[in-house]
Amino acid sequence: MKKRNFNREAFEHFLQQQEKQELVEQLGDLFERFEVVSDYYRMALRSGSREILTKYKDKLEEEFFVEGDEDELLEPDLDRIAHFIEEFYSLNPRVGHVVELVCFTIELVCDFEDETDDYLEDYFYEYFEGLFEDLLDRLQREGKLRKYKIYLSEVVQGMQDHALKNPLLEVFDGFYS
């Protein structure tokens, strides 16, 4: 027996076969059962998007400041951080919220360095350099580079002597030169 391939096309066909009231009930159930679905629709309807941004900032901050057995800070789990950022992106937030979340996370890297007087592994910095570059690329595609220039400049310039400062300055200068 051949297994049916369930893809977007098949899903759309399924949806077209449903009655409107059934779809409303199914989406309502998904909204109640899955936080990410609720967050997605709250962002789409612009109803509580600031609270959702704050929730993701809190999740990220918790990942940066995990204490070990001897009250020392453990190195953040980059996989979990990347997961939260990708999950936030999947909610299709406004670009301003993306800028704020990325800059907040970069500031958390600096805060971690300040707290521990230690540097993170190279792959950690490479991830955030790529994240910043992707952000600027998106701003460029959407014609919003100019709008965020001062804000982004202040974030990067305010990093003092942190490990991310020079790589982010190079990325910044590449887009704003």
Residue pairs with C-beta under 8 A, 6 or more apart in sequence:
4 10
15 23
18 26
30 37
31 37
31 38
31 41
32 38
36 87
36 90
36 91
39 52
39 55
39 91
40 90
40 91
40 92
42 48
42 49
42 51
42 52
43 49
43 52
43 91
43 92
43 93
44 92
49 93
49 94
49 97
52 91
52 93
53 88
53 93
53 97
53 100
53 101
56 84
56 85
56 87
56 88
56 101
57 101
57 104
59 84
60 81
60 84
60 85
60 101
60 104
60 105
60 108
61 108
63 76
63 77
63 80
63 81
63 84
64 76
64 81
64 108
64 109
64 111
64 112
65 73
65 112
65 115
66 73
66 74
66 76
66 77
67 73
67 74
68 74
72 116
73 112
73 115
73 116
75 120
75 121
75 124
76 112
76 120
76 124
78 123
78 124
78 127
81 105
82 127
85 101
85 102
85 105
85 131
88 98
88 101
89 98
93 101
95 138
95 139
95 142
95 144
98 135
98 138
99 135
99 139
99 148
99 151
99 152
102 131
102 132
102 135
103 151
103 152
103 155
105 128
105 131
106 128
106 131
106 132
106 155
106 159
106 164
106 168
107 155
109 120
109 124
109 125
109 128
109 162
109 164
110 159
110 160
110 162
110 164
112 120
113 119
113 120
113 162
113 163
119 163
120 163
125 163
125 164
125 167
128 164
128 168
129 164
129 167
129 168
129 171
132 168
132 171
132 172
133 171
136 145
136 152
136 171
136 172
136 175
137 175
139 145
139 147
139 148
139 175
140 175
145 175
145 176
149 176
152 172
153 172
153 176
156 165
156 168
156 169
156 172
159 165
159 168
